[in-house]
Amino acid sequence: QVQLVESGGGLVQAGGSLKLSCAASGSIFMINTMGWYRQAPGKQRELVAQINSGVNTNYADSVKGRFTISRDNAKNTVYLQMSSLKPEDTAVYYCAARSPREYRWYWGQGTQVTVSS
């Protein structure tokens, strides 16, 4: 089993920045790709950014150039640095980790990000 705990959400004005953190614990050796997803009210959960066990990253078009995902394998933590935030970035942000051995993703409990205009 893998446990994911997010932190760093909050309320910020448009144009501001926030940094989310996700600490993984448990059977860390089973996971490779980690990522951030978000879900706004009335919308489906969508990919924000992913990073594999190396340095390869993938971003949603809507956040390219504004968000940066990074990973500290020594701390079993993945980060999402969000800059130039917009009201449409308002959502619950979820950390996710892929376990290929178990054919599943693990999810955190989510952290609220609210961007005011």
N, C-alpha and C positions, 0 to 999 in steps of 0.2 A: 504494500500500500504506500501511496505517496500523499502527503498533506501539503497544501498550498495556502499560504496566508498572505493576503495583500495588505498594503498600507499606503498612505500618502494621498488619498483622495481628499476632496474638500470643495470649497466655494472659491472661485477666482473670477476676476473681471476679464472681459474679452481683451485679448492681447497679452494676457499674463501667462505664467508658466506653472507647471506642477510636475513633480516627479513621483511616479508610482514605483513601489517595490513589491516583489513577490518572493517570499522565502519558502523554499521547498525542504521538506524533511521526510524521513522514512526511507523507503527503498529507492534512493536517488539513482542508483546504478541502472535502474530499469528505464529511465526517461532519456530522450534525446532532444527533440524539438520542444521549445517552450514558446509561449506567445501570449499576446493580449487580445482579448475580444471585448466588444462593448455591446450593450443593448439599451437603446433609448425607449421611452414609453411608447407602446403601440407599434414597435418595430421589431424585426427579427435580430437576433444576435449576429454580429458581423465581425470579421477579422479586422484587427487594427494593425498588428505587426507580429512577425514570427522570427525566431532565431534558432538555428540548429546548434548542435553541440560544438560547432566550430565558430565561425564568424559570419556565416552566410545569413542574410536577413531578407525579409520580404515585408512590404508595406502596402496597405490599402492606398489607392490613389488619393483619397481625400486627406491623408495625413502626411504624404511624402513631402519632405523638406521642412516639416514642422515637428514631427515626432522622431525620436531615436530610441531604438531598443538596444539593450546591451545585457551582457551576462557575465557574472562573476562565478565561475565554476568552483572556486575555492570556498565561496560563501553559499553556494547553492542558491543563488539569488539572481533573478532577472529584473531589470529596470525598464521603465518607460519614461523617458524625458519628453514632456509635452510643452511645446512653446507656441507662441502666437495662437493661443486658444481662441476658439470661436464658440458662440452659443450652441451651434449644431454639434459640438463635441460633447455636450451634456449627455451623460449616460451612466449606467453602472458598468464599470470596467472589471472584467474577469481575467484572472491569470489561468493559463492552461498549460499542461505538460503532457506530451505524448509518450506512451509506453508501448513500443512496438511488440514487445514480448507478450503483452496482455491484449493487444489489439484494442486499445482504449486510450481515451484522454482522461486526465484528471483535471478537476476544476476547483478554483478557489471560491470563496463565498461572495466575492465581489466587493468593490469599493465605489462609492458614489462620487462622480465628478460633475460639478455644476458650474457652468460658465455663464455669468450674467452679462447682459449687454449694456 
